[in-house]
């Protein structure tokens, strides 16, 4: 039995694996339509998806579900320091538990940044029979000097600038949110982090989106997907776009995701089929 009630647009808490997580949904419930599941970035949360979930639900006629991982938004704090394989742990444990908890049937994972990496790792495990597709926005598959430099810059902004105050508007445990992400990425042991191996076992269609001006990664992050993935891959490199396609190029990003979901035969579909 789940404690999550599908009430569109209402933020609520759900208890899972000993923690309380902030969650929200939009559009029809899983019993009536496929579900698009959003996985946020390394400093994201439910609120920082802005109006993208509602627009996505309206455009696709699918349900949309988002949650704030432990340490983020209004969710419980997480122990620090995070293990350097925290994305792999999230993909293998919390994602499948959460999908089961809310009762999703046919679904598409839509991840941004760290969330895209988590989505790719989950899909690559190959044990989610109801996963129909994967949307990866600005994913990370390996570390790059440009990305590590931007993360170091964020640390300076957090310690001496106004970044902490800005993030505190969205994260109840702001130090856990920032340090959990920033300290892991800047740990010397993280320099060799690479999850490209998971691409070879992703067996659902993939849409990969990245901005040409992404400060956290080069186009190499998405250009290596198609040569390795056995499933169909669509790559979209967006001009005048930095690390957040759904905010930097909202109309183009929404159209890409809408067309991708329609191409899966899911938009407006009946999950009972």
VOGU-434096 format. One record per residue: residue in three letters; x, y, z of N, C-alpha, C in turn; residue number from 0. Coordinates in steps of 0.2 Angstrom, whole numbers. Layout:
N
> ALA,X,Y,Z,X,Y,Z,X,Y,Z,NUM
...
END
This chain:
273
> UNK,4,-6,0,0,0,0,4,6,0,0
> UNK,3,11,-4,6,17,-4,3,23,-1,1
> UNK,7,27,2,4,33,5,4,39,1,2
> UNK,6,38,-6,5,43,-11,-1,43,-14,3
> UNK,-5,49,-14,-11,50,-17,-10,54,-23,4
> UNK,-12,52,-29,-11,56,-35,-16,62,-36,5
> UNK,-14,67,-33,-17,74,-33,-13,79,-37,6
> UNK,-15,80,-43,-11,84,-48,-10,91,-45,7
> UNK,-3,93,-45,-1,99,-43,0,100,-35,8
> UNK,-1,95,-32,-1,96,-24,6,92,-22,9
> UNK,10,96,-19,16,93,-16,14,90,-9,10
> UNK,17,84,-9,15,80,-3,22,76,-1,11
> UNK,22,72,5,27,68,7,25,61,7,12
> UNK,30,57,5,30,50,5,35,47,9,13
> UNK,34,41,12,39,38,16,42,32,12,14
> UNK,48,32,12,51,26,8,58,25,11,15
> UNK,60,18,12,66,16,14,69,20,20,16
> UNK,65,22,25,67,25,31,67,33,30,17
> UNK,66,36,24,66,43,23,60,46,21,18
> UNK,58,52,22,52,55,20,55,60,14,19
> UNK,51,59,8,53,62,2,47,67,-1,20
> UNK,49,73,-3,45,77,-6,43,75,-13,21
> UNK,37,75,-15,35,73,-21,29,77,-24,22
> UNK,28,77,-31,22,80,-34,21,77,-40,23
> UNK,14,77,-43,12,74,-49,8,79,-53,24
> UNK,7,78,-59,3,82,-64,0,77,-69,25
> UNK,-6,79,-71,-9,75,-76,-12,69,-74,26
> UNK,-14,64,-78,-18,59,-76,-13,53,-72,27
> UNK,-17,49,-68,-13,45,-64,-11,39,-68,28
> UNK,-6,34,-65,-4,29,-69,-9,24,-72,29
> UNK,-15,23,-68,-20,19,-71,-23,21,-77,30
> UNK,-22,28,-78,-26,31,-84,-21,32,-90,31
> UNK,-15,33,-89,-10,35,-94,-3,33,-92,32
> UNK,2,33,-97,9,32,-95,11,38,-91,33
> UNK,17,37,-88,20,42,-83,26,44,-85,34
> UNK,28,50,-85,34,53,-87,37,55,-80,35
> UNK,43,51,-78,46,52,-72,52,56,-72,36
> UNK,52,62,-68,57,67,-68,63,66,-63,37
> UNK,69,66,-65,74,65,-60,79,71,-61,38
> UNK,79,75,-55,82,82,-55,90,82,-55,39
> UNK,93,87,-56,100,88,-56,103,88,-49,40
> UNK,110,89,-49,113,89,-43,112,94,-38,41
> UNK,109,100,-40,106,105,-35,99,106,-36,42
> UNK,95,101,-39,88,102,-41,84,100,-35,43
> UNK,77,100,-37,72,98,-32,65,98,-36,44
> UNK,60,97,-33,53,97,-36,52,104,-39,45
> UNK,53,109,-35,51,116,-36,56,119,-42,46
> UNK,62,116,-43,66,119,-48,65,116,-55,47
> UNK,60,112,-56,58,110,-62,53,116,-65,48
> UNK,52,121,-61,47,126,-63,41,124,-66,49
> UNK,39,127,-72,33,125,-75,33,119,-80,50
> UNK,39,116,-81,40,111,-86,36,105,-85,51
> UNK,35,103,-78,31,97,-78,23,98,-80,52
> UNK,21,104,-78,14,105,-80,13,105,-88,53
> UNK,18,109,-91,18,109,-98,19,103,-102,54
> UNK,23,98,-99,24,92,-101,18,88,-101,55
> UNK,14,88,-95,8,84,-95,3,87,-100,56
> UNK,2,93,-101,-2,96,-105,-1,94,-112,57
> UNK,6,94,-114,8,93,-121,7,85,-123,58
> UNK,8,81,-118,8,74,-120,2,70,-118,59
> UNK,-2,73,-113,-8,70,-110,-5,64,-106,60
> UNK,1,64,-104,3,59,-99,3,61,-92,61
> UNK,4,57,-87,5,59,-81,13,61,-80,62
> UNK,14,65,-75,21,67,-74,22,67,-66,63
> UNK,28,64,-64,29,63,-57,36,65,-56,64
> UNK,37,69,-51,44,71,-49,45,71,-41,65
> UNK,51,70,-39,52,70,-32,59,73,-30,66
> UNK,60,75,-24,66,78,-22,70,72,-19,67
> UNK,76,70,-21,80,65,-18,82,67,-11,68
> UNK,84,62,-7,86,64,0,91,69,0,69
> UNK,90,74,4,95,80,5,93,86,1,70
> UNK,88,85,-3,86,90,-8,78,93,-6,71
> UNK,77,99,-8,70,102,-8,68,101,0,72
> UNK,62,98,0,59,97,7,60,90,9,73
> UNK,64,86,6,65,79,8,69,79,14,74
> UNK,70,73,18,74,73,23,82,74,21,75
> UNK,86,75,26,93,76,24,96,69,23,76
> UNK,102,69,20,106,63,19,112,63,22,77
> UNK,115,58,24,122,58,27,127,60,23,78
> UNK,132,64,26,138,66,22,144,63,25,79
> UNK,149,63,21,149,64,14,146,58,10,80
> UNK,143,60,4,140,55,0,145,51,-3,81
> UNK,144,44,-4,149,40,-7,150,42,-14,82
> UNK,155,41,-17,157,43,-24,153,40,-29,83
> UNK,150,34,-27,145,30,-32,138,32,-30,84
> UNK,137,38,-28,130,39,-25,125,39,-31,85
> UNK,127,40,-37,122,40,-43,120,33,-44,86
> UNK,125,28,-44,124,21,-45,119,18,-39,87
> UNK,120,21,-33,116,18,-28,109,20,-29,88
> UNK,108,27,-31,101,29,-32,98,26,-37,89
> UNK,101,24,-43,98,21,-48,96,14,-46,90
> UNK,100,10,-42,99,3,-41,94,2,-35,91
> UNK,93,7,-31,89,6,-25,83,11,-25,92
> UNK,84,17,-25,78,22,-24,74,22,-30,93
> UNK,77,22,-36,72,23,-42,67,17,-42,94
> UNK,70,11,-42,65,5,-43,60,5,-37,95
> UNK,62,7,-31,57,7,-25,52,12,-26,96
> UNK,54,18,-28,49,23,-29,44,22,-35,97
> UNK,47,19,-40,42,17,-46,37,12,-43,98
> UNK,39,8,-39,35,3,-37,30,6,-32,99
> UNK,32,10,-28,29,14,-22,23,18,-25,100
> UNK,24,21,-31,18,25,-34,14,21,-39,101
> UNK,16,15,-40,12,11,-45,12,13,-52,102
> UNK,18,15,-55,18,17,-62,18,10,-66,103
> UNK,15,11,-72,15,6,-77,20,8,-82,104
> UNK,18,9,-88,22,11,-94,25,18,-92,105
> UNK,31,19,-92,34,25,-90,40,27,-94,106
> UNK,42,33,-94,48,36,-97,52,40,-92,107
> UNK,58,38,-91,62,42,-87,65,48,-90,108
> UNK,64,54,-87,67,60,-90,72,63,-85,109
> UNK,78,63,-86,83,65,-81,87,71,-83,110
> UNK,89,75,-79,93,81,-80,99,81,-76,111
> UNK,105,81,-80,112,82,-76,113,75,-72,112
> UNK,114,76,-66,115,70,-62,109,65,-62,113
> UNK,103,68,-63,97,64,-64,97,60,-70,114
> UNK,100,63,-75,100,60,-82,105,54,-81,115
> UNK,111,55,-77,115,49,-76,112,44,-72,116
> UNK,108,46,-67,104,41,-63,100,37,-68,117
> UNK,96,40,-72,91,37,-76,95,32,-81,118
> UNK,100,34,-84,104,30,-88,107,24,-85,119
> UNK,109,24,-79,111,19,-75,105,14,-73,120
> UNK,100,17,-72,94,13,-70,92,9,-76,121
> UNK,91,12,-82,89,9,-88,95,4,-90,122
> UNK,101,5,-89,106,0,-91,106,-6,-87,123
> UNK,103,-6,-81,103,-12,-77,98,-17,-81,124
> UNK,94,-15,-85,89,-19,-89,84,-23,-85,125
> UNK,82,-21,-79,78,-25,-75,71,-21,-74,126
> UNK,69,-16,-78,63,-13,-78,59,-14,-84,127
> UNK,55,-19,-84,51,-21,-90,46,-16,-92,128
> UNK,44,-11,-88,39,-6,-90,42,0,-92,129
> UNK,49,1,-93,52,7,-95,51,7,-103,130
> UNK,49,12,-105,48,13,-113,53,17,-116,131
> UNK,56,22,-113,60,27,-116,64,30,-111,132
> UNK,69,34,-113,74,38,-109,75,44,-112,133
> UNK,74,50,-108,76,57,-110,82,59,-106,134
> UNK,87,60,-109,93,63,-105,95,70,-107,135
> UNK,94,74,-102,96,81,-103,102,83,-100,136
> UNK,107,85,-103,114,87,-101,116,81,-96,137
> UNK,117,75,-99,119,69,-94,126,70,-93,138
> UNK,129,66,-88,136,65,-86,137,58,-87,139
> UNK,142,56,-91,144,49,-92,152,49,-89,140
> UNK,155,54,-89,162,54,-87,164,61,-85,141
> UNK,169,62,-81,171,69,-79,175,72,-85,142
> UNK,175,79,-85,179,83,-90,181,89,-86,143
> UNK,187,91,-88,190,97,-85,186,103,-84,144
> UNK,182,104,-90,177,110,-90,172,109,-85,145
> UNK,169,103,-84,164,102,-79,167,103,-72,146
> UNK,173,100,-70,176,101,-64,177,108,-62,147
> UNK,179,112,-67,181,119,-66,175,123,-64,148
> UNK,169,121,-68,163,124,-66,160,123,-59,149
> UNK,161,116,-57,159,114,-50,164,118,-45,150
> UNK,170,118,-46,174,122,-42,172,129,-41,151
> UNK,170,132,-47,168,139,-47,161,140,-43,152
> UNK,157,135,-43,151,135,-39,153,134,-32,153
> UNK,158,131,-30,160,130,-23,162,137,-20,154
> UNK,166,141,-24,168,148,-22,162,152,-22,155
> UNK,157,151,-26,151,156,-26,147,154,-19,156
> UNK,147,148,-17,143,145,-12,146,148,-5,157
> UNK,153,148,-5,157,150,1,157,157,2,158
> UNK,158,161,-4,159,168,-3,154,173,-7,159
> UNK,150,170,-10,145,173,-14,138,172,-11,160
> UNK,133,173,-16,126,173,-13,123,166,-15,161
> UNK,126,161,-18,123,155,-20,120,151,-14,162
> UNK,123,151,-8,120,148,-3,113,151,-1,163
> UNK,112,157,-1,106,161,0,101,159,-5,164
> UNK,103,159,-11,98,157,-17,96,150,-16,165
> UNK,100,145,-15,98,138,-14,94,137,-8,166
> UNK,95,141,-3,91,140,3,84,141,3,167
> UNK,82,145,-3,75,146,-4,72,140,-6,168
> UNK,75,135,-9,72,129,-11,74,122,-8,169
> UNK,80,122,-4,82,116,0,82,118,8,170
> UNK,78,113,11,77,114,18,84,112,22,171
> UNK,88,108,19,94,106,21,100,108,16,172
> UNK,101,115,16,104,117,10,112,115,10,173
> UNK,115,114,16,122,112,16,122,105,14,174
> UNK,117,101,15,117,94,13,116,93,6,175
> UNK,112,98,3,111,98,-4,117,100,-8,176
> UNK,120,105,-6,126,107,-10,132,103,-8,177
> UNK,134,102,-2,140,98,0,140,91,-3,178
> UNK,134,88,-3,133,81,-5,135,80,-12,179
> UNK,133,85,-16,135,85,-23,142,88,-25,180
> UNK,143,94,-22,150,97,-24,156,93,-21,181
> UNK,155,91,-15,161,88,-12,163,81,-15,182
> UNK,157,78,-18,158,71,-21,162,73,-28,183
> UNK,159,77,-32,162,79,-38,169,81,-38,184
> UNK,171,85,-33,178,88,-32,182,84,-28,185
> UNK,180,78,-26,184,73,-22,190,70,-27,186
> UNK,196,70,-25,201,68,-30,199,61,-33,187
> UNK,196,57,-29,194,50,-31,189,50,-36,188
> UNK,186,55,-37,180,56,-42,183,57,-49,189
> UNK,189,59,-50,192,61,-56,191,56,-62,190
> UNK,192,50,-60,191,44,-65,184,41,-65,191
> UNK,179,45,-63,172,42,-63,170,41,-70,192
> UNK,167,36,-72,165,35,-79,159,29,-79,193
> UNK,154,31,-82,148,26,-82,146,24,-89,194
> UNK,150,25,-94,149,24,-101,147,17,-102,195
> UNK,149,12,-98,148,5,-99,140,4,-99,196
> UNK,136,8,-95,129,6,-94,126,8,-101,197
> UNK,128,12,-106,125,13,-112,124,7,-116,198
> UNK,129,2,-116,128,-4,-120,123,-8,-118,199
> UNK,120,-7,-112,114,-12,-110,107,-8,-110,200
> UNK,107,-2,-112,101,2,-113,97,-1,-119,201
> UNK,91,-4,-117,87,-7,-123,81,-4,-125,202
> UNK,80,3,-123,74,7,-124,77,13,-128,203
> UNK,72,16,-132,74,22,-136,77,28,-132,204
> UNK,81,32,-134,84,37,-130,84,43,-134,205
> UNK,82,49,-131,83,56,-133,88,59,-129,206
> UNK,93,62,-132,98,65,-128,99,72,-130,207
> UNK,98,77,-125,98,84,-127,103,88,-123,208
> UNK,107,92,-126,112,96,-123,113,103,-126,209
> UNK,115,108,-122,116,114,-125,123,115,-127,210
> UNK,124,119,-133,131,120,-135,135,124,-130,211
> UNK,132,128,-126,135,132,-121,135,129,-114,212
> UNK,134,122,-113,134,119,-107,140,120,-103,213
> UNK,140,123,-97,146,124,-93,149,118,-89,214
> UNK,145,113,-89,147,107,-85,149,101,-90,215
> UNK,148,102,-96,150,96,-100,151,98,-108,216
> UNK,155,95,-111,155,96,-119,150,91,-122,217
> UNK,149,92,-129,145,88,-133,147,81,-133,218
> UNK,153,79,-131,156,72,-131,151,68,-126,219
> UNK,148,71,-121,144,68,-116,138,64,-120,220
> UNK,135,67,-125,130,64,-128,132,61,-135,221
> UNK,137,63,-138,139,61,-144,141,53,-144,222
> UNK,143,51,-138,146,44,-137,140,39,-136,223
> UNK,134,42,-136,128,37,-134,126,33,-140,224
> UNK,125,36,-146,123,32,-152,128,26,-154,225
> UNK,134,27,-154,139,22,-156,139,16,-151,226
> UNK,137,17,-145,137,12,-140,130,8,-138,227
> UNK,125,12,-139,118,10,-137,115,5,-143,228
> UNK,112,0,-141,109,-5,-146,102,-2,-148,229
> UNK,99,2,-144,93,5,-146,93,11,-150,230
> UNK,87,13,-152,87,19,-156,89,25,-152,231
> UNK,93,30,-155,95,36,-151,94,42,-155,232
> UNK,91,47,-152,91,54,-156,95,59,-152,233
> UNK,99,62,-155,103,67,-152,101,74,-154,234
> UNK,100,79,-149,99,86,-151,103,90,-147,235
> UNK,108,94,-151,112,99,-148,109,106,-149,236
> UNK,108,109,-144,104,115,-145,109,121,-144,237
> UNK,108,126,-149,111,132,-149,108,137,-144,238
> UNK,112,142,-141,110,147,-136,107,143,-130,239
> UNK,110,138,-128,108,134,-122,114,132,-118,240
> UNK,113,133,-111,118,131,-107,116,124,-104,241
> UNK,116,124,-97,116,117,-94,109,115,-93,242
> UNK,104,119,-94,97,118,-92,92,119,-98,243
> UNK,92,114,-102,88,115,-109,81,116,-107,244
> UNK,78,114,-102,71,115,-101,69,122,-99,245
> UNK,74,126,-97,74,133,-95,77,137,-100,246
> UNK,83,135,-103,86,139,-108,83,139,-115,247
> UNK,80,133,-117,77,133,-123,70,129,-122,248
> UNK,65,132,-118,60,128,-116,55,126,-121,249
> UNK,54,130,-126,49,128,-132,52,122,-136,250
> UNK,59,123,-138,62,117,-142,62,111,-138,251
> UNK,64,111,-131,65,105,-127,58,102,-126,252
> UNK,53,106,-125,46,103,-124,44,100,-131,253
> UNK,45,103,-136,43,100,-143,47,93,-144,254
> UNK,54,93,-142,58,87,-143,55,81,-139,255
> UNK,53,83,-133,51,77,-128,44,75,-130,256
> UNK,40,80,-132,33,78,-134,33,73,-140,257
> UNK,37,75,-145,38,71,-151,41,64,-150,258
> UNK,46,64,-145,49,58,-143,44,53,-140,259
> UNK,40,56,-135,35,52,-132,30,49,-137,260
> UNK,27,54,-141,23,52,-146,25,46,-151,261
> UNK,32,46,-152,35,41,-156,35,35,-153,262
> UNK,35,35,-146,35,28,-143,28,25,-143,263
> UNK,23,29,-145,16,26,-145,13,27,-138,264
> UNK,15,32,-134,13,32,-127,8,38,-126,265
> UNK,9,44,-130,5,49,-128,-2,48,-129,266
> UNK,-6,49,-123,-13,48,-123,-15,41,-123,267
> UNK,-10,36,-122,-11,29,-122,-15,27,-116,268
> UNK,-17,20,-117,-20,17,-111,-16,12,-109,269
> UNK,-13,13,-102,-8,8,-99,-11,1,-98,270
> UNK,-17,0,-99,-20,-7,-98,-19,-11,-104,271
> UNK,-17,-8,-110,-15,-12,-116,-10,-17,-114,272
END
